[in-house]
Amino acid sequence: MKLTFTSIITLLLLLVLNPENVLSQVQNEAEISSSEMRNMLDSNQIPLHRATNTEGSPYLFDDFYEGIVSLENGYTTRPLQIRYNTHTQSIDFVSGNLAFNVSGEQIESFEFTVNGKEHQFKKGFDLRGISEDDFVEVVSEGEATFVVRHNTNFFEDAASYGQATQQDRYVTDEVFYLKVDNDDFNRIRRPNQRRVLKNFDRFENELEQFAEQQNLDFANRLDIARLVDYYNSLAE
């Protein structure tokens, strides 16, 4: 009992004298390295570089970028090199000089940064056409929230008579969902300016003017994100 009491007193003194260091140590107890992630989860070793004889790509970005992965078992990784496979809905990560793949079923969320822009992916969105177990990219979040579902299909091209080579291909599709204020998420089919702007019942003139001034492409998720971010700034 004396030892327990002493330990508590010591911890309290450390918190008073150096709270940031102590809290950091406590928070980091649930953070794991890439090698610990490899040993903890069911993962498969994969080539660092894929073959290039197939048109398209199964990845949102072909290169690995620094990110953080939150696992279903409650652990979170330290920063590591990852990439998102939109065909298998899984994550590749680098551990040492090797690359491994882990299924999306073992992952709760993940994020990574490309050229200064953060890409954040979460589950738990009950949207038309997808389930709560599917990842969506949370592109903008606030009074209005804009999320995107990335999905890639693989098409195998059967070789025919007189055809020298077989050309398989990956085709990626993006599905846009927009939630404004207290409304439900709406799926935006064949997005254009009219179909996007009709979701907003405030600041219509400002949004139209912003779209024209910025020459927004409403088929581009990053341009829609700019509009949503602008709406959120007006709604603050």
TORKOL-4160 file (C-alpha; in steps of 0.2 Angstrom, whole numbers, padded with zeros to 4 digits, m for minus):
236
<pt num="1" X="0000" Y="0000" Z="0000"/>
<pt num="2" X="0014" Y="0012" Z="0004"/>
<pt num="3" X="0022" Y="0008" Z="m0013"/>
<pt num="4" X="0006" Y="0012" Z="m0022"/>
<pt num="5" X="0004" Y="0028" Z="m0012"/>
<pt num="6" X="0022" Y="0033" Z="m0016"/>
<pt num="7" X="0019" Y="0030" Z="m0034"/>
<pt num="8" X="0004" Y="0041" Z="m0034"/>
<pt num="9" X="0013" Y="0055" Z="m0026"/>
<pt num="10" X="0027" Y="0053" Z="m0038"/>
<pt num="11" X="0016" Y="0054" Z="m0053"/>
<pt num="12" X="0007" Y="0069" Z="m0046"/>
<pt num="13" X="0023" Y="0078" Z="m0043"/>
<pt num="14" X="0029" Y="0074" Z="m0061"/>
<pt num="15" X="0012" Y="0081" Z="m0068"/>
<pt num="16" X="0015" Y="0097" Z="m0058"/>
<pt num="17" X="0033" Y="0099" Z="m0063"/>
<pt num="18" X="0032" Y="0093" Z="m0081"/>
<pt num="19" X="0014" Y="0089" Z="m0086"/>
<pt num="20" X="0017" Y="0089" Z="m0105"/>
<pt num="21" X="0031" Y="0076" Z="m0104"/>
<pt num="22" X="0020" Y="0064" Z="m0093"/>
<pt num="23" X="0004" Y="0066" Z="m0103"/>
<pt num="24" X="0014" Y="0063" Z="m0119"/>
<pt num="25" X="0021" Y="0047" Z="m0111"/>
<pt num="26" X="0003" Y="0041" Z="m0106"/>
<pt num="27" X="m0004" Y="0045" Z="m0123"/>
<pt num="28" X="0010" Y="0036" Z="m0133"/>
<pt num="29" X="0007" Y="0020" Z="m0124"/>
<pt num="30" X="m0006" Y="0015" Z="m0137"/>
<pt num="31" X="0005" Y="0021" Z="m0151"/>
<pt num="32" X="0013" Y="0007" Z="m0161"/>
<pt num="33" X="0027" Y="0006" Z="m0174"/>
<pt num="34" X="0026" Y="m0001" Z="m0191"/>
<pt num="35" X="0034" Y="m0017" Z="m0186"/>
<pt num="36" X="0022" Y="m0019" Z="m0171"/>
<pt num="37" X="0008" Y="m0016" Z="m0183"/>
<pt num="38" X="0015" Y="m0030" Z="m0194"/>
<pt num="39" X="0016" Y="m0042" Z="m0180"/>
<pt num="40" X="m0001" Y="m0037" Z="m0172"/>
<pt num="41" X="m0012" Y="m0039" Z="m0188"/>
<pt num="42" X="m0014" Y="m0051" Z="m0202"/>
<pt num="43" X="m0004" Y="m0044" Z="m0215"/>
<pt num="44" X="0004" Y="m0050" Z="m0231"/>
<pt num="45" X="0021" Y="m0044" Z="m0239"/>
<pt num="46" X="0019" Y="m0036" Z="m0256"/>
<pt num="47" X="0031" Y="m0029" Z="m0269"/>
<pt num="48" X="0036" Y="m0011" Z="m0266"/>
<pt num="49" X="0033" Y="m0007" Z="m0284"/>
<pt num="50" X="0019" Y="m0014" Z="m0294"/>
<pt num="51" X="0020" Y="m0020" Z="m0312"/>
<pt num="52" X="0016" Y="m0007" Z="m0325"/>
<pt num="53" X="0008" Y="m0017" Z="m0339"/>
<pt num="54" X="m0009" Y="m0013" Z="m0333"/>
<pt num="55" X="m0018" Y="0003" Z="m0337"/>
<pt num="56" X="m0024" Y="0014" Z="m0323"/>
<pt num="57" X="m0020" Y="0011" Z="m0304"/>
<pt num="58" X="m0028" Y="0002" Z="m0289"/>
<pt num="59" X="m0021" Y="0016" Z="m0278"/>
<pt num="60" X="m0027" Y="0033" Z="m0274"/>
<pt num="61" X="m0009" Y="0038" Z="m0275"/>
<pt num="62" X="0004" Y="0026" Z="m0282"/>
<pt num="63" X="0018" Y="0033" Z="m0270"/>
<pt num="64" X="0019" Y="0030" Z="m0251"/>
<pt num="65" X="0016" Y="0045" Z="m0240"/>
<pt num="66" X="0018" Y="0048" Z="m0222"/>
<pt num="67" X="0002" Y="0045" Z="m0212"/>
<pt num="68" X="m0006" Y="0038" Z="m0196"/>
<pt num="69" X="m0018" Y="0023" Z="m0195"/>
<pt num="70" X="m0030" Y="0020" Z="m0181"/>
<pt num="71" X="m0034" Y="0001" Z="m0179"/>
<pt num="72" X="m0050" Y="m0007" Z="m0174"/>
<pt num="73" X="m0041" Y="m0014" Z="m0159"/>
<pt num="74" X="m0039" Y="0003" Z="m0151"/>
<pt num="75" X="m0021" Y="0006" Z="m0156"/>
<pt num="76" X="m0014" Y="0020" Z="m0167"/>
<pt num="77" X="0002" Y="0020" Z="m0176"/>
<pt num="78" X="0016" Y="0032" Z="m0175"/>
<pt num="79" X="0019" Y="0041" Z="m0192"/>
<pt num="80" X="0023" Y="0028" Z="m0206"/>
<pt num="81" X="0023" Y="0027" Z="m0225"/>
<pt num="82" X="0006" Y="0021" Z="m0231"/>
<pt num="83" X="m0004" Y="0021" Z="m0247"/>
<pt num="84" X="m0023" Y="0017" Z="m0250"/>
<pt num="85" X="m0028" Y="0003" Z="m0262"/>
<pt num="86" X="m0045" Y="0009" Z="m0268"/>
<pt num="87" X="m0048" Y="m0008" Z="m0277"/>
<pt num="88" X="m0046" Y="m0019" Z="m0262"/>
<pt num="89" X="m0051" Y="m0006" Z="m0249"/>
<pt num="90" X="m0035" Y="m0009" Z="m0239"/>
<pt num="91" X="m0019" Y="m0001" Z="m0234"/>
<pt num="92" X="m0001" Y="m0004" Z="m0239"/>
<pt num="93" X="0012" Y="0001" Z="m0226"/>
<pt num="94" X="0031" Y="0001" Z="m0226"/>
<pt num="95" X="0041" Y="m0008" Z="m0212"/>
<pt num="96" X="0060" Y="m0007" Z="m0214"/>
<pt num="97" X="0064" Y="m0011" Z="m0232"/>
<pt num="98" X="0048" Y="m0021" Z="m0235"/>
<pt num="99" X="0030" Y="m0017" Z="m0239"/>
<pt num="100" X="0015" Y="m0025" Z="m0232"/>
<pt num="101" X="m0004" Y="m0025" Z="m0235"/>
<pt num="102" X="m0017" Y="m0025" Z="m0221"/>
<pt num="103" X="m0036" Y="m0027" Z="m0224"/>
<pt num="104" X="m0048" Y="m0013" Z="m0221"/>
<pt num="105" X="m0058" Y="m0023" Z="m0209"/>
<pt num="106" X="m0044" Y="m0021" Z="m0196"/>
<pt num="107" X="m0043" Y="m0002" Z="m0198"/>
<pt num="108" X="m0055" Y="0011" Z="m0191"/>
<pt num="109" X="m0048" Y="0026" Z="m0200"/>
<pt num="110" X="m0032" Y="0033" Z="m0207"/>
<pt num="111" X="m0025" Y="0049" Z="m0214"/>
<pt num="112" X="m0010" Y="0055" Z="m0224"/>
<pt num="113" X="m0003" Y="0071" Z="m0232"/>
<pt num="114" X="0001" Y="0074" Z="m0250"/>
<pt num="115" X="0010" Y="0090" Z="m0255"/>
<pt num="116" X="0004" Y="0099" Z="m0240"/>
<pt num="117" X="m0014" Y="0093" Z="m0241"/>
<pt num="118" X="m0021" Y="0081" Z="m0228"/>
<pt num="119" X="m0032" Y="0066" Z="m0234"/>
<pt num="120" X="m0043" Y="0059" Z="m0220"/>
<pt num="121" X="m0053" Y="0043" Z="m0222"/>
<pt num="122" X="m0066" Y="0036" Z="m0210"/>
<pt num="123" X="m0079" Y="0023" Z="m0208"/>
<pt num="124" X="m0096" Y="0025" Z="m0200"/>
<pt num="125" X="m0106" Y="0034" Z="m0213"/>
<pt num="126" X="m0123" Y="0027" Z="m0218"/>
<pt num="127" X="m0124" Y="0033" Z="m0235"/>
<pt num="128" X="m0134" Y="0028" Z="m0251"/>
<pt num="129" X="m0124" Y="0015" Z="m0260"/>
<pt num="130" X="m0111" Y="0011" Z="m0247"/>
<pt num="131" X="m0111" Y="0004" Z="m0229"/>
<pt num="132" X="m0105" Y="0010" Z="m0213"/>
<pt num="133" X="m0090" Y="m0002" Z="m0215"/>
<pt num="134" X="m0084" Y="0007" Z="m0230"/>
<pt num="135" X="m0071" Y="0020" Z="m0230"/>
<pt num="136" X="m0075" Y="0038" Z="m0236"/>
<pt num="137" X="m0064" Y="0053" Z="m0238"/>
<pt num="138" X="m0069" Y="0067" Z="m0227"/>
<pt num="139" X="m0064" Y="0081" Z="m0239"/>
<pt num="140" X="m0073" Y="0096" Z="m0229"/>
<pt num="141" X="m0081" Y="0096" Z="m0212"/>
<pt num="142" X="m0091" Y="0109" Z="m0203"/>
<pt num="143" X="m0109" Y="0116" Z="m0205"/>
<pt num="144" X="m0108" Y="0108" Z="m0222"/>
<pt num="145" X="m0099" Y="0091" Z="m0224"/>
<pt num="146" X="m0092" Y="0084" Z="m0240"/>
<pt num="147" X="m0087" Y="0066" Z="m0242"/>
<pt num="148" X="m0081" Y="0056" Z="m0256"/>
<pt num="149" X="m0081" Y="0037" Z="m0259"/>
<pt num="150" X="m0067" Y="0031" Z="m0270"/>
<pt num="151" X="m0069" Y="0014" Z="m0278"/>
<pt num="152" X="m0058" Y="0005" Z="m0291"/>
<pt num="153" X="m0064" Y="m0009" Z="m0302"/>
<pt num="154" X="m0052" Y="m0021" Z="m0311"/>
<pt num="155" X="m0056" Y="m0026" Z="m0329"/>
<pt num="156" X="m0047" Y="m0041" Z="m0337"/>
<pt num="157" X="m0045" Y="m0039" Z="m0356"/>
<pt num="158" X="m0047" Y="m0057" Z="m0364"/>
<pt num="159" X="m0034" Y="m0058" Z="m0378"/>
<pt num="160" X="m0042" Y="m0061" Z="m0395"/>
<pt num="161" X="m0036" Y="m0068" Z="m0411"/>
<pt num="162" X="m0023" Y="m0056" Z="m0419"/>
<pt num="163" X="m0021" Y="m0046" Z="m0403"/>
<pt num="164" X="m0003" Y="m0045" Z="m0398"/>
<pt num="165" X="m0005" Y="m0041" Z="m0380"/>
<pt num="166" X="m0018" Y="m0041" Z="m0367"/>
<pt num="167" X="m0022" Y="m0024" Z="m0359"/>
<pt num="168" X="m0030" Y="m0026" Z="m0342"/>
<pt num="169" X="m0036" Y="m0010" Z="m0333"/>
<pt num="170" X="m0041" Y="m0002" Z="m0317"/>
<pt num="171" X="m0055" Y="0011" Z="m0318"/>
<pt num="172" X="m0059" Y="0022" Z="m0303"/>
<pt num="173" X="m0075" Y="0030" Z="m0298"/>
<pt num="174" X="m0079" Y="0044" Z="m0286"/>
<pt num="175" X="m0096" Y="0046" Z="m0278"/>
<pt num="176" X="m0099" Y="0063" Z="m0270"/>
<pt num="177" X="m0110" Y="0065" Z="m0254"/>
<pt num="178" X="m0115" Y="0082" Z="m0247"/>
<pt num="179" X="m0123" Y="0086" Z="m0230"/>
<pt num="180" X="m0128" Y="0104" Z="m0227"/>
<pt num="181" X="m0133" Y="0110" Z="m0209"/>
<pt num="182" X="m0146" Y="0098" Z="m0202"/>
<pt num="183" X="m0151" Y="0089" Z="m0218"/>
<pt num="184" X="m0146" Y="0071" Z="m0222"/>
<pt num="185" X="m0132" Y="0067" Z="m0234"/>
<pt num="186" X="m0137" Y="0069" Z="m0252"/>
<pt num="187" X="m0128" Y="0059" Z="m0266"/>
<pt num="188" X="m0123" Y="0070" Z="m0280"/>
<pt num="189" X="m0125" Y="0061" Z="m0297"/>
<pt num="190" X="m0117" Y="0068" Z="m0312"/>
<pt num="191" X="m0111" Y="0083" Z="m0302"/>
<pt num="192" X="m0113" Y="0101" Z="m0310"/>
<pt num="193" X="m0115" Y="0118" Z="m0303"/>
<pt num="194" X="m0134" Y="0117" Z="m0302"/>
<pt num="195" X="m0134" Y="0100" Z="m0293"/>
<pt num="196" X="m0122" Y="0105" Z="m0280"/>
<pt num="197" X="m0128" Y="0123" Z="m0276"/>
<pt num="198" X="m0146" Y="0117" Z="m0274"/>
<pt num="199" X="m0141" Y="0108" Z="m0258"/>
<pt num="200" X="m0138" Y="0126" Z="m0250"/>
<pt num="201" X="m0153" Y="0136" Z="m0244"/>
<pt num="202" X="m0142" Y="0150" Z="m0237"/>
<pt num="203" X="m0129" Y="0162" Z="m0245"/>
<pt num="204" X="m0134" Y="0157" Z="m0262"/>
<pt num="205" X="m0129" Y="0173" Z="m0271"/>
<pt num="206" X="m0112" Y="0172" Z="m0262"/>
<pt num="207" X="m0109" Y="0154" Z="m0267"/>
<pt num="208" X="m0113" Y="0158" Z="m0285"/>
<pt num="209" X="m0102" Y="0173" Z="m0286"/>
<pt num="210" X="m0088" Y="0163" Z="m0278"/>
<pt num="211" X="m0090" Y="0149" Z="m0290"/>
<pt num="212" X="m0089" Y="0161" Z="m0305"/>
<pt num="213" X="m0074" Y="0170" Z="m0298"/>
<pt num="214" X="m0064" Y="0155" Z="m0294"/>
<pt num="215" X="m0070" Y="0146" Z="m0310"/>
<pt num="216" X="m0074" Y="0130" Z="m0301"/>
<pt num="217" X="m0075" Y="0113" Z="m0309"/>
<pt num="218" X="m0090" Y="0104" Z="m0301"/>
<pt num="219" X="m0084" Y="0088" Z="m0307"/>
<pt num="220" X="m0068" Y="0090" Z="m0297"/>
<pt num="221" X="m0069" Y="0085" Z="m0278"/>
<pt num="222" X="m0056" Y="0098" Z="m0273"/>
<pt num="223" X="m0066" Y="0112" Z="m0281"/>
<pt num="224" X="m0082" Y="0107" Z="m0272"/>
<pt num="225" X="m0072" Y="0106" Z="m0256"/>
<pt num="226" X="m0067" Y="0124" Z="m0259"/>
<pt num="227" X="m0085" Y="0129" Z="m0261"/>
<pt num="228" X="m0090" Y="0119" Z="m0245"/>
<pt num="229" X="m0075" Y="0127" Z="m0235"/>
<pt num="230" X="m0081" Y="0144" Z="m0241"/>
<pt num="231" X="m0099" Y="0141" Z="m0236"/>
<pt num="232" X="m0092" Y="0135" Z="m0219"/>
<pt num="233" X="m0083" Y="0151" Z="m0217"/>
<pt num="234" X="m0099" Y="0161" Z="m0220"/>
<pt num="235" X="m0109" Y="0150" Z="m0208"/>
<pt num="236" X="m0097" Y="0153" Z="m0193"/>
